[in-house]
Amino acid sequence: MAVTNMWAVKGSVSSVVKYIENPEKTTPRDMQQVMSYITDADKTEQMMYVTGINCEPEIAAKQFIQTKQLWGKEGGRVAYHGYQSFREGEVDADTAHKIGVELAQELWGDRFEVVVATHLNTGHYHNHFCLNSVSFRDGYKYHDTKEDIRRMRDVSDAICRAHGLSIESAKKIDQIKRKNYREWKDLRDGNPTLRGKVMKDIDDTIKSSRTVKEFASKMKDMGYKFILVTETGKELKHPKLLLPNSDICVRLDSLGPGYALDDFYKRVIENTVIAADPFRELEEQPSTEKINRYTRRLEKAGLSVIITYHCLQLRSCKYKRKYREYSPQLIKDIRKLERFCQLQSFCRKYMLDTPKQVEAFKEALRKRISDIANDRDEDRKQQRYWERKGVPAYANLYMLAAQEKTKQMRPLYQELRMCEEIIQTEPEIRAMTIGLVQQRANEECRRQIRNDLEKTQRKRAGWSR
């Protein structure tokens, strides 16, 4: 299996090659640093595994500069640094270098100057590529798009397959979490990483929180700040977390699965549901007075509380098996436990406590959907207009804009359905919750009667002897 990637190199071409003398100082920054790094004699067995394509490796940096001067393109991205890494023990040095040269020749050999070097200083062999950003043939600059990265991976896979190497699926490769150099070095040296500390703080705060509001308040007290919108008020596609006493922000999606905003809501709710026992106090001292108090509270409780309590009871029924009498409706609700947890998360997220608030929120959703639908209709009109004019480029732009608005409407429709479901099921949930509390009390009474009967029978058996 070979893993590939490539990134641009910016900076001054006149920098002196010092990085390679101490490769652990930093990551390569400019063209000559990259050139020195990939052709390091200690890494490449005294330059035995360095090959130049359309250039000489010893003077490649000068040739790169001459090509740029020839076409008058000395600024911007000066070079591209790529790599191709093999699984440990899968290839020898000769095969690794041969595959790297074939890959570079196939991708860039007809237009660009490339230096290919195979590094042997780590547990697994890997190729480095230094690609001139300007073509010697036509003077056009190289632009690394997502399509180029995919083609690099596909060509690499084809060459590896021809040499009998294993191929990893593209989907699995895309799922591999890339770490920056500092984080990789901290993990290697056993030092705590920045993201590791942030994740630990989030995990500890969630464990000690019973509501989303409490979680947010504790994170704020620790110095963290969630950044959800831009300065203009536009919602961020990738929410960030500002670190304490710092101007450094960490994207939540970079922390891995379980650290998105929706995941926070879900984990806090699950933490509440798992940690709390709705019948703990009831089991300690079951009494009619306490049952009545529970019932009165549930009759007056808001939507968020009643749904939360219903989730607690259903989880108790499902995992702790406290009940013996499972009605068809109860069995149906237990199977829908996950859905009730989603409704609970929805009510907490938007602070919905009464049917009036849900209705108002539903009307606001309908207005937003209507506004977006009107804008989409305008885009579709413009699309048809430009199609009649015979300008497909503009027609495609408006078509894409209409499709994007359709995507924006889908989550709003989901929330609208959740509002309607809450309004329809709220009376049933409240009645079921109160009924379960009373049923629990009846179970406790029957259990107590059975225990007393067993004691009486044991006493009689003792007297008879």
NUKOLTOR-374994 format. One record per atom (N, C-alpha, C): z negated, y negated, x. Coordinates in steps of 0.05 Angstrom, whole numbers, padded with zeros to 5 digits, always signed. Atoms other than C-alpha are relative to their C-alpha. Layout:
REM residues N
ZYX...
//
This chain:
REM residues 465
+00000+00024+00017+00000+00000+00000+00000-00025+00018+00000+00025-00015+00016-00070+00026-00005-00023-00020+00006+00024+00016-00013-00135-00001+00012-00024+00013-00014+00023-00011+00027-00199+00008-00009-00026-00012+00005+00027+00010+00017-00273+00000+00011-00021+00019-00011+00021-00017+00042-00340+00026-00011-00027-00010+00009+00027+00008+00017-00412+00027+00012-00021+00019-00012+00021-00015+00042-00479+00052-00019-00010+00021+00015+00012-00022+00019-00512+00117+00008-00029+00002-00004+00028-00003+00011-00587+00120-00014-00011+00025+00013+00012-00023-00007-00632+00178+00019-00011+00020-00016+00012-00022+00017-00663+00242+00011+00022+00018-00013-00020-00017+00067-00622+00283-00009-00003+00029+00007+00005-00028+00041-00654+00347-00027+00010+00008+00026-00010-00007-00027-00621+00344+00001+00020+00023+00001-00019-00023-00047-00583+00407-00011+00026-00010+00008-00027+00008-00056-00508+00400-00027+00006+00011+00027-00006-00009-00131-00500+00404-00013+00021-00018+00014-00018+00020-00148-00459+00342-00002+00029+00010-00001-00028-00006-00127-00392+00371-00020+00008+00021+00020-00006-00020-00176-00397+00428-00027+00008-00012+00024-00008+00015-00231-00390+00376+00008+00004-00029-00012-00003+00027-00200-00360+00313-00020-00002-00023+00019+00000+00022-00265-00361+00273-00010-00028-00007+00010+00027+00006-00273-00437+00273+00008-00009-00028-00010+00009+00025-00230-00450+00213+00026+00014-00007-00026-00012+00007-00167-00430+00176+00022-00017+00012-00022+00016-00012-00099-00451+00205+00007-00023-00018-00005+00025+00015-00081-00522+00186+00029-00009+00003-00027+00010-00003-00015-00543+00216+00019+00021+00013-00020-00020-00008+00049-00510+00242-00006+00012+00027+00005-00011-00026+00031-00503+00315-00025+00017+00000+00024-00017+00002-00038-00476+00298+00007+00027-00012-00008-00025+00011-00006-00424+00254+00016+00016+00020-00017-00014-00019+00045-00407+00307-00017+00013+00022+00018-00010-00020-00010-00399+00359-00017+00023-00010+00018-00020+00012-00053-00359+00312+00014+00027-00003-00013-00025+00006-00001-00308+00293+00011+00014+00025-00011-00012-00025+00025-00298+00365-00022+00003+00021+00022-00003-00019-00044-00292+00397+00003+00026+00015-00005-00024-00017-00036-00243+00455-00022+00021-00005+00021-00020+00004-00104-00211+00442+00004+00015-00026-00003-00013+00026-00084-00195+00371+00026+00017-00001-00026-00013+00002-00012-00172+00384+00007+00017+00024-00005-00017-00024-00020-00128+00446+00019-00014+00019-00014+00015-00020+00004-00181+00495+00029-00006-00009-00026+00009+00011+00063-00204+00450+00019+00023-00003-00018-00023+00004+00091-00133+00443+00010+00001-00028-00007-00001+00028+00091-00140+00368+00005-00027-00012-00008+00026+00010+00121-00209+00359+00030-00001+00001-00030+00002+00002+00193-00219+00336+00008-00026-00013-00011+00025+00012+00232-00282+00323+00026+00006-00014-00025-00003+00015+00286-00284+00270+00013-00028-00001-00015+00026-00003+00337-00340+00284-00015-00019+00018+00014+00017-00019+00290-00366+00338-00012+00017+00022+00014-00014-00022+00254-00347+00403-00030-00005-00004+00029+00004+00006+00179-00334+00393-00014-00019+00020+00014+00017-00019+00159-00369+00458+00004-00030-00004-00006+00029+00005+00192-00435+00438+00006-00005-00029-00006+00003+00028+00193-00426+00363-00009-00026-00011+00010+00025+00011+00150-00487+00349+00019-00023+00006-00018+00021-00007+00198-00532+00387+00026+00003-00016-00025-00004+00015+00258-00501+00352-00004-00008-00030+00006+00009+00027+00224-00513+00285+00003-00030-00002+00000+00030+00000+00215-00587+00303+00029-00010+00003-00028+00009-00004+00287-00593+00327+00016+00003-00026-00014-00004+00026+00313-00565+00261-00007-00022-00019+00009+00022+00018+00271-00616+00223+00013-00026+00008-00012+00025-00010+00296-00673+00267+00030-00001-00006-00029-00001+00004+00368-00650+00259+00007-00008-00029-00006+00006+00028+00364-00656+00183-00017-00023-00010+00016+00023+00008+00315-00715+00182-00021+00006-00020+00021-00008+00018+00260-00678+00146-00024+00010+00015+00022-00006-00017+00198-00682+00189-00027-00002-00015+00025+00004+00015+00146-00698+00135-00006+00022-00020+00007-00019+00021+00112-00661+00079-00010+00027+00011+00007-00027-00008+00102-00586+00085+00016+00008+00025-00015-00004-00025+00119-00569+00157+00006+00030+00004-00005-00028-00004+00116-00493+00152-00014+00015-00023+00013-00017+00019+00094-00434+00110-00012+00024+00015+00015-00022-00013+00043-00381+00131-00003+00022-00021+00003-00022+00018+00048-00313+00099-00012+00024+00014+00010-00024-00012+00018-00245+00110+00008+00025-00017-00004-00026+00013+00029-00172+00093-00020+00020+00012+00023-00016-00010-00032-00127+00098+00003+00028-00010-00002-00028+00007-00033-00051+00099-00028+00013-00002+00026-00015+00003-00088-00002+00079-00007+00012+00027+00010-00010-00026-00131+00021+00137+00009+00029+00004-00008-00027-00006-00102+00083+00171+00026+00009-00012-00024-00008+00014-00038+00082+00130+00025-00001+00017-00023+00003-00018+00011+00059+00184-00009-00003+00029+00005+00007-00028+00016+00054+00259+00012-00027+00006-00008+00027-00007+00031-00010+00296+00031-00003-00001-00029+00002+00000+00106+00005+00305+00011-00002-00028-00010+00000+00028+00117+00020+00231-00007-00026-00014+00008+00025+00012+00077-00040+00209+00018-00023+00008-00017+00022-00010+00117-00087+00253+00029+00003-00010-00027-00005+00009+00183-00055+00233+00003-00008-00030+00000+00008+00028+00166-00065+00159-00001-00030-00003+00002+00029+00001+00146-00137+00171+00027-00014+00007-00026+00012-00008+00212-00153+00207+00021+00005-00022-00019-00005+00021+00252-00119+00152-00005-00019-00024+00007+00017+00022+00215-00159+00099+00009-00029+00005-00008+00028-00007+00226-00226+00135+00030-00003+00001-00029+00001-00002+00299-00210+00148+00013+00000-00028-00011-00001+00028+00311-00193+00074-00005-00026-00015+00007+00024+00016+00275-00254+00047+00011-00026+00010-00007+00027-00011+00292-00310+00095+00020+00001+00023-00016-00002-00024+00337-00284+00150+00027-00014+00000-00027+00013+00001+00401-00317+00125-00002-00030+00001+00001+00030+00001+00374-00389+00122-00023-00012+00017+00023+00012-00012+00307-00398+00157-00008+00013+00027+00012-00010-00025+00273-00390+00225-00028+00012-00006+00025-00014+00007+00216-00340+00221-00011+00014+00025+00014-00016-00020+00165-00312+00270-00017+00021-00014+00015-00023+00011+00137-00243+00253-00018+00011+00022+00020-00011-00019+00073-00219+00288-00018+00020-00014+00018-00021+00011+00033-00156+00276-00026-00001+00015+00027+00001-00012-00042-00162+00288-00013+00027-00001+00012-00027-00003-00079-00101+00313-00030-00002+00005+00028+00005-00008-00148-00132+00323-00020+00007-00021+00019-00007+00021-00178-00110+00257+00003+00029-00008-00001-00028+00008-00190-00044+00222+00026+00008-00013-00025-00006+00013-00124-00049+00185+00022-00018+00012-00022+00015-00011-00057-00071+00213+00011-00019-00022-00011+00019+00019-00026-00133+00181+00020-00019+00015-00021+00018-00011+00035-00177+00192-00005-00029-00008+00001+00029+00007+00035-00253+00195+00029-00011+00003-00026+00012-00001+00097-00295+00182-00004-00030+00001-00001+00029-00001+00108-00367+00203+00029-00008-00005-00027+00007+00010+00168-00395+00165+00004-00030+00002-00007+00029-00001+00201-00462+00180+00006-00009-00029-00004+00010+00027+00200-00505+00117+00028-00010-00005-00027+00011+00003+00271-00531+00131+00020+00021+00010-00021-00019-00007+00333-00487+00132+00018-00011+00022-00018+00008-00022+00374-00489+00196+00029+00000-00010-00027-00002+00008+00436-00473+00156+00010-00023-00018-00009+00021+00019+00438-00525+00100-00020-00024-00002+00019+00023+00000+00376-00570+00112-00017-00001-00025+00017+00000+00023+00345-00553+00045-00028+00011+00007+00027-00009-00005+00270-00543+00043-00007+00025-00017+00010-00024+00014+00236-00478+00023-00022-00008-00020+00020+00006+00020+00195-00482-00041-00011+00027-00010+00012-00026+00008+00146-00425-00055-00009-00002-00029+00007-00001+00028+00145-00414-00130-00013+00028-00006+00011-00026+00008+00111-00358-00168+00021+00022+00001-00021-00020-00001+00178-00324-00172+00005+00009+00028-00004-00008-00028+00184-00325-00096-00022+00019+00009+00022-00018-00007+00115-00294-00090+00004+00028-00011-00005-00026+00012+00134-00240-00139+00023+00015+00015-00022-00013-00015+00199-00227-00102-00009+00011+00027+00011-00009-00026+00162-00222-00036-00015+00026-00004+00015-00024+00006+00116-00170-00067+00019+00023-00007-00019-00022+00009+00174-00131-00099+00016+00011+00024-00016-00009-00023+00215-00130-00035-00018+00016+00019+00019-00015-00017+00153-00109+00005-00005+00028-00011+00004-00026+00012+00140-00053-00044+00024+00019+00004-00024-00016-00004+00212-00029-00039+00002+00011+00028-00002-00009-00028+00210-00027+00037-00022+00020+00006+00022-00019-00004+00142+00007+00037+00006+00027-00012-00008-00025+00013+00168+00059-00012+00020+00015+00016-00020-00013-00017+00227+00072+00033-00012+00013+00025+00013-00011-00024+00179+00085+00091-00022+00021-00008+00018-00020+00009+00138+00133+00048-00029-00009-00004+00027+00010+00003+00078+00088+00037-00007-00002-00030+00009+00003+00028+00037+00083-00027+00004-00028-00010-00005+00025+00012+00049+00027-00076-00022-00005-00021+00020+00008+00020-00006-00009-00115+00013-00015-00023-00012+00014+00023+00010-00034-00185-00005-00030+00003+00001+00029-00002+00024-00108-00189-00024-00011-00016+00022+00009+00017-00027-00116-00245-00026+00002+00015+00025-00004-00014-00082-00087-00202-00003-00019+00024+00001+00019-00023-00063-00130-00142-00007-00028-00010+00006+00027+00011-00065-00193-00186-00030-00002-00007+00028+00001+00008-00136-00174-00207-00019-00001+00023+00018+00001-00023-00162-00172-00136-00010-00029+00004+00012+00027-00003-00209-00231-00126+00003-00009+00028-00003+00011-00027-00189-00273-00067-00024-00017+00007+00022+00016-00009-00245-00304-00027+00009-00020+00022-00007+00018-00021-00239-00366+00016-00014+00008+00026+00010-00009-00026-00256-00362+00090-00030-00002+00003+00029+00003-00002-00326-00390+00085-00015+00021-00015+00013-00020+00017-00345-00343+00029+00002+00028+00013-00004-00026-00013-00315-00283+00066-00018+00002+00024+00017-00001-00024-00353-00302+00130-00029+00003-00007+00028-00003+00008-00419-00309+00093-00006+00028-00009+00004-00028+00009-00410-00241+00060-00001+00019+00024+00000-00017-00023-00393-00210+00127-00025-00002+00016+00025+00004-00015-00454-00241+00161-00025+00005-00015+00024-00005+00016-00500-00224+00104-00014-00025-00010+00012+00025+00009-00513-00297+00086+00006-00004-00030-00005+00005+00029-00520-00320+00013+00024-00019-00003-00024+00017+00005-00454-00349-00013-00006-00021-00021+00003+00022+00019-00446-00412-00054+00003+00011-00029-00004-00011+00027-00418-00375-00114-00021+00021-00008+00021-00019+00005-00469-00320-00107-00026-00013-00010+00024+00015+00009-00526-00371-00113+00004-00011-00028-00005+00011+00027-00493-00404-00174-00002+00022-00021+00001-00023+00019-00484-00336-00208-00028+00009-00004+00027-00009+00003-00556-00317-00194-00016-00020-00017+00014+00020+00016-00582-00383-00223+00008+00003-00030-00009-00003+00027-00539-00372-00285-00013+00024-00013+00012-00025+00011-00563-00300-00294-00029-00003-00006+00029+00004+00004-00636-00319-00285-00006-00018-00024+00005+00018+00022-00630-00376-00334+00007+00013-00027-00006-00014+00025-00596-00333-00387-00022+00020-00008+00021-00019+00006-00650-00280-00381-00025-00013-00012+00024+00014+00009-00704-00332-00394+00006-00018-00024-00007+00017+00022-00667-00366-00452+00003+00016-00025-00003-00013+00026-00668-00349-00526+00020-00015-00017-00021+00015+00015-00618-00402-00550+00018-00013+00021-00019+00013-00017-00556-00434-00521-00010-00028+00008+00011+00027-00006-00590-00502-00526-00021+00002+00022+00020-00004-00021-00648-00476-00484+00013+00006+00027-00014-00006-00025-00600-00447-00433+00012-00025+00013-00013+00024-00011-00562-00513-00426-00022-00019+00011+00021+00018-00009-00628-00552-00420-00011+00009+00027+00011-00010-00025-00654-00507-00365+00020-00004+00023-00020+00004-00021-00589-00511-00326+00001-00030+00008+00001+00028-00006-00593-00587-00331-00024-00007+00016+00025+00005-00016-00665-00587-00306+00003+00010+00029-00005-00010-00028-00641-00547-00245+00019-00017+00015-00018+00018-00014-00591-00602-00230+00029+00006-00005-00028-00007+00006-00527-00568-00256+00010-00017-00023-00013+00016+00021-00478-00605-00300+00026+00013-00008-00025-00011+00010-00424-00573-00343+00020-00022-00005-00022+00019+00004-00358-00612-00341+00021+00014-00018-00017-00013+00019-00319-00594-00403+00025-00017-00008-00022+00018+00007-00273-00655-00413+00006-00018+00024-00008+00019-00021-00235-00703-00369-00011-00028-00006+00010+00027+00004-00251-00777-00361+00012-00013-00024-00013+00012+00024-00202-00792-00417-00009+00014-00026+00010-00015+00024-00238-00743-00464+00016+00024-00007-00017-00024+00006-00185-00688-00461-00015+00025+00009+00014-00025-00007-00213-00618-00462+00012+00014+00023-00010-00013-00024-00208-00583-00395+00008+00029-00007-00008-00028+00004-00169-00518-00394-00018+00018+00016+00018-00016-00017-00215-00493-00338-00026-00016+00004+00026+00014-00003-00287-00518-00348-00012+00004+00028+00012-00001-00026-00326-00533-00285-00030-00004-00001+00029+00004-00002-00398-00534-00262-00006-00016+00025+00007+00017-00022-00423-00591-00219-00026+00009+00012+00024-00011-00013-00473-00566-00167-00021-00022+00004+00022+00019-00003-00542-00599-00158+00003-00016+00026+00001+00019-00023-00545-00660-00112+00025+00003+00017-00025-00004-00014-00472-00651-00094+00023-00010-00017-00024+00007+00016-00402-00673-00114+00019+00024-00001-00016-00025+00000-00377-00601-00108-00001+00012-00028-00002-00014+00026-00352-00568-00172+00010+00028+00004-00010-00028+00000-00342-00494-00184+00012+00006-00027-00013-00008+00025-00293-00470-00236-00014+00025-00010+00015-00022+00012-00328-00422-00284+00017+00026+00002-00016-00024-00001-00269-00374-00285+00003+00011+00028-00001-00011-00028-00273-00368-00208-00025+00017+00006+00024-00016-00005-00342-00336-00215+00004+00029-00009-00005-00027+00008-00312-00274-00247-00006+00005-00029+00005-00006+00028-00319-00238-00314-00029-00004-00007+00027+00004+00010-00380-00256-00355-00011-00028+00005+00010+00027-00007-00384-00329-00333+00017-00022-00013-00014+00021+00016-00338-00365-00382-00019-00011-00022+00018+00012+00020-00368-00410-00436-00006+00019-00023+00004-00019+00022-00357-00359-00491-00018+00023+00009+00017-00022-00010-00390-00306-00446-00029-00009+00000+00028+00010+00000-00452-00351-00439-00012+00002-00028+00010-00002+00028-00459-00356-00515-00006+00029-00007+00003-00028+00007-00450-00281-00522-00024+00012+00014+00022-00012-00016-00499-00263-00466-00027-00010-00010+00026+00010+00010-00553-00309-00493-00007+00013-00026+00005-00012+00025-00545-00280-00562-00008+00030+00004+00007-00028-00005-00546-00208-00536-00028+00002+00013+00026+00000-00013-00606-00225-00493-00022-00004-00022+00019+00005+00022-00641-00251-00556-00003+00025-00017+00000-00023+00018-00621-00191-00598-00014+00024+00013+00011-00023-00013-00640-00139-00546-00030-00004+00006+00028+00004-00009-00705-00171-00523-00019-00002-00023+00019+00004+00022-00734-00188-00591-00002+00025-00018+00004-00021+00020-00763-00138-00639-00009-00012-00026+00006+00015+00024-00762-00165-00710-00024+00011-00015+00022-00013+00015-00816-00116-00733-00025+00004+00017+00023-00004-00017-00865-00121-00675-00026-00008-00014+00024+00010+00014-00915-00163-00713-00005+00016-00025+00002-00015+00025-00901-00124-00777-00012+00028+00006+00010-00026-00007-00916-00057-00742-00030-00001+00008+00028+00002-00009-00981-00082-00712-00019-00002-00023+00018+00005+00023-01012-00106-00777+00017-00002-00026-00015+00002+00025-00970-00087-00838-00017-00007-00023+00016+00009+00023-00995-00124-00898+00019-00013-00020-00016+00013+00021-00969-00150-00964+00003-00030+00005-00001+00029-00006-00986-00221-00943+00022-00007+00020-00021+00006-00021-00942-00217-00881+00028+00006-00011-00027-00006+00012-00885-00185-00920+00009-00024-00017-00007+00023+00016-00888-00242-00969+00007-00025+00017-00006+00023-00017-00889-00293-00913+00027+00003+00013-00027-00005-00010-00828-00261-00881+00021-00006-00021-00019+00004+00022-00793-00262-00948+00004-00029-00006-00003+00029+00006-00808-00335-00962+00015-00014+00022-00015+00013-00022-00783-00355-00893+00030+00006-00001-00028-00008+00001-00719-00316-00900+00015-00013-00024-00012+00013+00023-00706-00346-00969+00008-00029+00006-00005+00028-00006-00709-00417-00940+00015-00004+00027-00012+00003-00027-00679-00403-00871+00029-00009-00001-00028+00008-00002-00613-00434-00849+00018+00023+00008-00020-00021-00006-00549-00395-00835-00004+00012+00027+00003-00010-00028-00560-00390-00760-00024+00020+00002+00024-00017-00002-00630-00361-00769+00004+00026-00016-00003-00024+00016-00612-00313-00825+00019+00020+00012-00019-00018-00012-00552-00285-00789-00012+00013+00026+00013-00011-00024-00592-00278-00724-00020+00022-00008+00019-00020+00009-00647-00241-00761+00013+00025-00010-00015-00023+00010-00596-00196-00794+00010+00016+00023-00009-00014-00024-00567-00179-00726-00023+00016+00013+00024-00014-00011-00637-00162-00701-00007+00025-00015+00007-00023+00017-00650-00116-00759+00021+00022+00003-00021-00020-00002-00583-00081-00754-00001+00014+00027+00002-00013-00026-00592-00069-00680-00024+00018+00001+00023-00018+00002-00661-00041-00694+00007+00025-00015-00008-00023+00016-00631+00005-00746+00018+00018+00017-00021-00015-00015-00574+00026-00699-00012+00015+00023+00009-00011-00025-00612+00039-00635-00028+00012-00001+00028-00009+00001-00686+00047-00652-00005+00020-00022+00002-00020+00022-00675+00089-00715-00026-00003-00015+00025+00005+00014-00733+00057-00751+00001+00008-00029-00003-00004+00029-00705+00070-00820+00008+00029-00005-00008-00026+00009-00697+00135-00857+00020-00001-00023-00018+00004+00024-00661+00109-00919+00023-00019+00007-00023+00016-00007-00592+00086-00899+00019-00001-00024-00018+00004+00023-00555+00058-00959+00029-00003+00010-00028+00004-00009-00479+00055-00958+00006-00028+00010-00004+00027-00009-00482-00021-00951-00012-00004+00027+00013+00002-00026-00530-00015-00892+00017+00013+00021-00018-00014-00020-00485+00035-00857+00025-00017+00006-00024+00017-00003-00426-00012-00869-00007-00024+00018+00008+00023-00016-00464-00071-00839-00006+00008+00029+00006-00009-00028-00487-00031-00778+00027+00003+00015-00026-00002-00013-00414-00016-00763+00013-00027+00006-00011+00027-00005-00399-00090-00767-00019-00018+00016+00020+00015-00015-00456-00110-00720+00013-00020+00019-00014+00018-00019-00408-00139-00668+00011-00025-00014-00011+00022+00015-00376-00182-00721-00022-00020-00008+00022+00017+00007-00443-00208-00745-00010-00016+00025+00007+00015-00025-00459-00227-00672+00019-00022+00005-00020+00021-00003-00394-00266-00670-00006-00023-00019+00007+00021+00020-00414-00303-00734-00024-00016+00009+00024+00014-00010-00482-00318-00704+00007-00019+00023-00009+00017-00022-00449-00345-00640+00015-00025-00011-00015+00022+00012-00402-00388-00683-00018-00020-00012+00018+00019+00012-00459-00418-00723-00016-00016+00020+00015+00014-00021-00499-00434-00661+00017-00020+00016-00017+00017-00016-00440-00463-00624+00005-00026-00014-00007+00024+00015-00423-00513-00679-00024-00011-00017+00024+00010+00014-00495-00523-00705+00004+00000-00031-00005-00003+00029-00478-00497-00775-00024+00014-00012+00025-00011+00011-00542-00486-00815+00000+00003-00031-00001-00001+00029-00523-00497-00888+00029+00004-00009-00027-00003+00010-00463-00480-00932+00016-00026-00001-00014+00026+00000-00447-00554-00938+00011-00007+00027-00010+00005-00027-00441-00560-00863+00024+00017+00006-00023-00018-00004-00395-00500-00862+00024-00011-00014-00022+00011+00015-00352-00531-00917+00012-00024+00014-00010+00024-00014-00348-00597-00880+00015+00007+00025-00014-00008-00025-00330-00562-00815+00027+00013-00007-00025-00013+00009-00277-00521-00853+00021-00021-00007-00019+00021+00007-00246-00585-00881+00011-00014+00025-00009+00012-00025-00244-00615-00811+00020+00018+00014-00019-00019-00012-00209-00552-00786+00027-00002-00014-00025+00001+00015-00158-00556-00842+00016-00026+00007-00013+00025-00007-00144-00629-00824+00014+00002+00027-00011-00003-00027-00134-00612-00751+00025+00018-00001-00023-00018+00003-00088-00554-00770+00024-00015-00012-00022+00015+00013-00048-00600-00816+00013-00020+00019-00012+00019-00019-00040-00653-00762+00018+00013+00020-00016-00014-00020-00016-00603-00711+00025+00011-00013-00024-00010+00014+00031-00572-00763+00021-00022-00004-00019+00022+00003+00061-00640-00777+00014-00007+00026-00012+00006-00026+00072-00653-00703+00020+00023+00007-00019-00022-00005+00104-00584-00698+00025-00002-00016-00024+00004+00016+00151-00599-00755+00018-00022+00012-00016+00021-00013+00173-00663-00719+00014+00011+00024-00013-00012-00023+00186-00623-00656+00024+00018-00008-00022-00017+00009+00228-00573-00695+00023-00016-00011-00021+00018+00009+00267-00630-00727+00016-00010+00024-00014+00010-00024+00282-00658-00658+00016+00023+00014-00015-00023-00011+00301-00588-00634+00026+00004-00014-00025-00003+00015+00352-00581-00690+00019-00023+00005-00017+00024-00005+00377-00652-00677+00016+00004+00026-00013-00003-00026+00392-00638-00604+00018+00024+00001-00018-00023+00001+00422-00570-00620+00026-00009-00013-00024+00010+00012+00471-00606-00666+00016-00018+00019-00013+00018-00020+00485-00656-00610+00012+00015+00023-00010-00016-00022+00500-00599-00563-00014-00005+00027+00015+00004-00024+00445-00615-00513-00023+00021+00001+00020-00022+00001+00408-00548-00503-00025-00005+00016+00024+00005-00017+00361-00575-00449-00022-00014-00017+00019+00014+00017+00328-00624-00497-00010+00018-00023+00007-00018+00022+00329-00572-00553-00021+00020+00010+00020-00019-00011+00291-00523-00508-00027-00013+00004+00026+00014-00004+00239-00575-00491-00015-00003-00026+00013+00003+00026+00224-00589-00564-00008+00028-00011+00008-00027+00009+00224-00514-00579-00025+00009+00014+00024-00008-00015+00172-00502-00524-00024-00016-00010+00022+00016+00011+00130-00560-00551-00009+00011-00027+00007-00012+00026+00132-00529-00621-00015+00026+00004+00014-00026-00005+00111-00461-00593-00028-00005+00011+00027+00006-00011+00053-00493-00555-00018-00009-00023+00017+00009+00023+00028-00526-00620-00007+00024-00017+00006-00024+00015+00032-00458-00654-00023+00015+00014+00022-00013-00015-00013-00430-00599-00027-00015-00005+00024+00015+00006-00062-00487-00611-00012+00005-00027+00009-00004+00028-00066-00471-00685-00013+00028-00003+00011-00027+00004-00083-00397-00676-00030+00002+00001+00029-00001+00000-00156-00405-00654-00012-00016-00023+00011+00016+00022-00166-00458-00708+00001+00017-00026-00001-00018+00023-00142-00408-00760-00022+00021+00001+00021-00020-00003-00191-00357-00732-00027-00012-00008+00026+00013+00007-00249-00406-00738-00001-00006-00030-00001+00004+00029-00226-00423-00809-00007+00025-00016+00007-00025+00013-00229-00350-00828-00030+00007+00003+00029-00005-00004-00299-00345-00798-00016-00017-00019+00014+00017+00020-00321-00404-00841+00000+00012-00028-00002-00012+00026-00295-00371-00903-00017+00026-00002+00016-00025+00001-00328-00305-00884-00030-00006-00001+00028+00008+00001-00395-00340-00873-00008-00008-00028+00006+00010+00028-00393-00374-00941+00000+00024-00019-00002-00023+00019-00373-00309-00976-00023+00020+00004+00020-00021-00006-00423-00263-00941-00028-00010+00002+00027+00010-00004-00483-00309-00935-00020+00010-00021+00019-00010+00020-00515-00289-01002-00006+00030+00005+00004-00028-00004-00505-00215-00986-00017+00004+00025+00016-00003-00025-00533-00223-00915-00029-00007-00005+00028+00008+00006-00595-00260-00941-00014+00022-00016+00012-00020+00017-00608-00208-00995-00005+00026+00016+00003-00024-00016-00597-00150-00946-00023-00003+00020+00022+00004-00019-00644-00181-00895-00027+00002-00013+00026-00002+00014-00700-00191-00945-00005+00028-00009+00004-00028+00009-00689-00121-00972-00008+00018+00023+00007-00017-00023-00693-00091-00902-00029-00005+00008+00028+00005-00006-00760-00126-00890-00018+00015-00019+00016-00014+00020-00788-00098-00955+00002+00030+00003-00004-00029-00005-00758-00030-00940-00017+00009+00023+00016-00006-00023-00792-00031-00873-00029+00003-00008+00028-00001+00010-00859-00045-00907-00005+00026-00015+00003-00024+00016-00848+00013-00955-00001+00025+00018+00000-00022-00020-00832+00059-00896-00027+00003+00013+00027+00000-00013-00897+00038-00862-00021+00011-00019+00019-00010+00019-00936+00051-00926+00002+00031-00004-00003-00029+00002-00906+00121-00934-00010+00014+00024+00010-00012-00025-00920+00136-00861-00030+00002+00000+00029+00001+00001-00992+00115-00870-00011+00021-00020+00009-00020+00020-00999+00159-00933+00003+00028+00012-00004-00027-00012-00970+00219-00895-00021+00005+00021+00021-00004-00021-01019+00208-00837-00027+00006-00013+00025-00005+00014-01078+00204-00885-00001+00028-00012-00002-00027+00012-01055+00267-00921-00004+00022+00021+00003-00020-00022-01049+00305-00855-00028+00001+00010+00028+00000-00009-01119+00283-00834-00017+00015-00020+00016-00014+00021-01148+00307-00901+00005+00030+00001-00005-00029-00002-01113+00374-00894-00013+00012+00024+00013-00011-00023-01139+00383-00824-00030+00003-00004+00029-00002+00005-01210+00368-00847-00006+00023-00018+00005-00023+00018-01205+00418-00904+00003+00027+00015-00004-00025-00016-01178+00470-00856-00024+00005+00018+00023-00003-00017-01237+00457-00811-00024+00010-00015+00022-00009+00016-01288+00465-00867+00003+00029-00009-00005-00027+00010-01255+00529-00891-00007+00021+00021+00007-00019-00022-01267+00561-00823-00030+00003+00002
//
